[in-house]
Amino acid sequence: MTPAAAARRADRLLRGLRPAPGAVVDAARWPDAVPAVAQLLTRGLEVPAGVTFLVGENGAGKSTLVEGIGHALGVHFEGGLRRHAPGRDEDPVDGSGLGERLQVVRGTSRFREVFFLRAETMHRFYSWLRDVGSEAHSGLHDLSHGESFLGVLEAAWMRQVGLLLLDEPESALSFENQLVLGASFARMAAEGRQVLCATHSPLLTALPGARILQVDERGLTPVDWEDLPVVRNWRFFLDAPERYWRRVLG
């Protein structure tokens, strides 16, 4: 890596999150009872340059973490840009109350915008782009779910985004388009921008140079791609799918 490239990677929009002064953690209530959330509220989290993936089972807290981090940065829980609230004029909302208890540690990146791509609510964002007359809309409603995701990432205003948050974007993407998405992540990282993505995809998480955090009963733990449970499970399944179906079907 050249010195200039190293400097770009060190110069990032979000350096991390830490508990806000006076933040209270109630381990008996949701979401504080979720180990990963409790860890974030007590120990904070460093967010490095480049791409970070959050991987874990349903209910482990991946989406709650991404929502809470987005809220701490001023993004609505339904996704979009900081200046955009889908379908209404109101302040950002965080139903978990997590974002209100986080303090953002900002960097000095020249990229100042934050964007949250959330699969199930993205069409509301497309409607907002259309309603405000943005050329970036460009018929996004007319594209398939997956095609529109990739179209958004190619929009001109995305060049100002220093932190891209995503919640399971692979749900709308084919195998090939997951590769295209991963390539977009790599380009953003090379430009000094950050990606924080909650995912179940063994394909995306194999992106070279990405950091992976396993989200489970231990909290947030750095893990190598080869050691991810989802990678092992897919390998075993593809090797002998009939074994899994025999077990499931009794």
C-alpha positions in Angstrom: 0.0 0.0 0.0 1.4 3.4 -0.9 1.7 6.2 1.7 -1.1 8.1 0.1 -3.4 5.0 0.2 -2.5 4.4 3.8 -3.4 8.0 4.7 -6.7 7.7 3.0 -7.5 4.5 4.9 -6.6 6.2 8.2 -8.7 9.3 7.4 -12.2 7.9 8.0 -15.6 9.4 8.8 -16.4 7.2 11.8 -13.6 6.1 14.1 -15.9 4.4 16.5 -18.7 4.5 19.1 -18.6 4.7 22.9 -21.2 4.8 25.6 -22.7 8.3 26.0 -22.1 9.9 29.4 -24.7 8.7 31.8 -25.9 5.9 29.5 -27.8 3.2 31.5 -27.7 -0.4 30.6 -30.6 -2.6 31.7 -29.5 -6.2 31.2 -33.0 -7.5 31.9 -34.6 -5.7 29.0 -34.4 -5.7 25.2 -32.2 -4.7 23.5 -29.7 -4.5 26.3 -30.2 -8.2 27.0 -28.6 -9.0 23.6 -24.9 -9.7 24.3 -23.7 -7.7 21.3 -25.7 -4.7 22.3 -24.6 -4.9 25.9 -21.0 -5.0 24.7 -21.5 -1.9 22.5 -23.1 0.0 25.4 -20.4 -0.9 27.9 -17.2 -1.2 25.9 -17.9 0.7 22.7 -16.7 -0.3 19.2 -13.8 0.8 17.0 -14.9 1.0 13.4 -11.8 0.7 11.2 -11.3 2.0 7.7 -12.6 -0.1 4.8 -15.2 -2.8 5.1 -16.6 -4.4 8.2 -19.2 -7.2 8.2 -21.5 -8.2 11.1 -22.4 -11.9 10.8 -24.7 -13.9 13.0 -28.0 -15.9 13.4 -31.4 -14.3 13.3 -32.0 -12.5 16.6 -28.3 -12.0 17.4 -28.7 -8.3 17.1 -27.1 -7.4 13.8 -29.9 -5.2 12.5 -30.3 -3.6 15.9 -26.7 -2.6 15.9 -26.8 -1.1 12.4 -30.0 0.8 13.2 -28.6 2.1 16.5 -25.3 3.2 14.9 -27.2 4.9 12.1 -29.4 6.7 14.6 -26.4 7.9 16.5 -25.2 9.4 13.2 -28.6 11.0 12.4 -30.0 8.5 10.0 -33.7 7.3 10.2 -34.1 3.7 11.1 -35.9 3.0 7.8 -32.8 4.0 5.9 -31.8 6.7 3.5 -29.6 9.8 3.9 -29.3 11.8 7.1 -31.5 14.6 5.6 -34.2 12.1 4.6 -37.0 10.6 6.7 -39.0 8.2 4.6 -42.5 9.5 4.0 -42.5 12.0 6.8 -40.8 15.1 8.2 -39.5 14.1 11.6 -36.3 13.5 13.5 -34.6 10.1 13.2 -36.2 7.3 15.1 -34.6 4.4 17.0 -37.2 2.2 18.5 -34.5 0.3 20.5 -33.2 3.5 22.2 -29.7 2.3 21.4 -28.6 5.2 19.3 -29.5 7.7 22.0 -27.0 6.1 24.3 -24.1 6.1 21.9 -21.5 8.8 21.4 -19.9 9.0 18.0 -16.2 9.3 17.6 -15.7 11.1 14.3 -12.7 11.2 12.0 -11.6 13.8 9.6 -12.7 12.3 6.3 -13.6 14.6 3.4 -16.6 12.4 2.8 -19.3 13.6 5.2 -22.5 11.9 4.2 -24.0 8.7 5.7 -26.3 6.4 3.9 -28.3 3.4 5.2 -29.5 0.9 2.7 -32.2 -1.2 4.2 -33.7 -3.8 1.9 -37.4 -3.7 3.1 -37.8 0.1 3.1 -35.7 1.2 0.1 -38.7 1.9 -2.2 -39.8 4.6 0.2 -36.4 6.2 -0.3 -36.8 6.0 -4.1 -40.2 7.7 -3.7 -38.5 10.5 -1.7 -35.9 11.0 -4.4 -38.7 11.2 -7.0 -40.8 13.6 -4.9 -37.9 16.0 -4.3 -37.1 16.0 -8.0 -33.7 14.3 -7.7 -32.2 13.1 -11.0 -30.8 10.2 -8.9 -34.3 8.6 -8.9 -33.9 7.8 -12.6 -36.7 5.2 -12.7 -35.5 3.2 -9.7 -39.1 2.1 -9.0 -39.0 0.4 -12.5 -36.1 -1.8 -11.7 -36.0 -5.1 -9.9 -35.3 -4.9 -6.2 -31.6 -6.0 -6.7 -31.0 -3.9 -9.8 -32.3 -0.8 -7.9 -29.8 -1.5 -5.1 -26.9 -1.5 -7.4 -28.3 1.6 -9.2 -28.4 3.6 -6.0 -24.8 2.8 -5.3 -23.8 4.2 -8.7 -25.7 7.5 -8.1 -23.7 10.7 -8.3 -24.6 11.7 -4.7 -23.2 8.4 -3.4 -19.7 9.9 -4.1 -20.2 12.1 -1.0 -21.0 9.1 1.2 -18.2 8.4 3.6 -20.1 5.6 5.5 -22.4 3.1 3.9 -24.6 1.1 6.3 -26.4 -2.0 5.0 -28.8 -4.5 6.5 -28.7 -7.9 4.7 -28.4 -6.4 1.1 -27.9 -9.9 -0.3 -31.6 -10.7 0.2 -32.3 -9.0 -3.1 -29.2 -10.0 -5.1 -28.2 -12.9 -7.3 -24.8 -14.6 -7.0 -23.4 -12.4 -9.7 -24.8 -9.2 -8.3 -23.4 -10.0 -4.9 -20.0 -10.0 -6.5 -20.8 -6.7 -8.1 -21.9 -5.3 -4.7 -18.7 -6.6 -3.1 -16.7 -4.9 -5.9 -18.5 -1.6 -5.0 -17.4 -2.1 -1.4 -13.8 -2.6 -2.4 -13.9 0.6 -4.5 -15.3 2.6 -1.6 -12.6 1.3 0.7 -9.9 2.1 -1.8 -11.2 5.7 -1.9 -11.1 6.1 1.9 -14.7 5.4 2.6 -16.3 2.9 5.0 -18.8 0.1 4.8 -20.6 -1.5 7.7 -22.8 -4.4 6.6 -24.9 -6.9 8.4 -25.1 -10.0 6.4 -25.6 -13.8 6.2 -23.7 -14.0 2.9 -20.5 -16.2 2.8 -19.9 -14.7 -0.6 -19.8 -11.0 0.6 -17.8 -11.8 3.7 -15.1 -13.4 1.6 -14.2 -9.9 0.3 -10.4 -9.6 0.5 -9.3 -7.2 3.3 -12.6 -7.1 5.0 -13.0 -7.3 8.8 -15.6 -9.8 10.1 -17.3 -9.6 13.5 -19.2 -12.6 14.6 -22.4 -11.5 16.5 -23.6 -14.2 19.0 -24.0 -15.0 22.7 -20.4 -13.9 23.3 -21.1 -10.4 21.9 -18.9 -9.1 19.0 -15.9 -11.2 18.2 -13.4 -10.8 15.3 -13.3 -14.0 13.3 -11.6 -15.2 10.1 -13.8 -16.1 7.1 -12.9 -19.8 7.2 -14.1 -20.0 10.8 -17.5 -18.5 10.3 -20.3 -20.9 11.2 -22.3 -19.8 8.1 -19.3 -20.7 5.9 -18.9 -24.2 7.5 -22.6 -24.9 7.2 -22.8 -24.0 3.5 -19.8 -26.1 2.8 -21.3 -29.1 4.5 -24.7 -28.5 2.9 -23.3 -28.2 -0.7 -21.2 -31.3 -0.1 -24.2 -33.4 0.8 -27.6 -31.5 0.8 -29.6 -34.8 1.1 -28.3 -35.2 4.7 -29.7 -31.9 5.7 -33.1 -32.5 4.0 -33.4 -36.0 5.6 -32.9 -34.4 9.0 -35.4 -31.5 8.4 -38.0 -33.7 6.7 -37.8 -36.4 9.4 
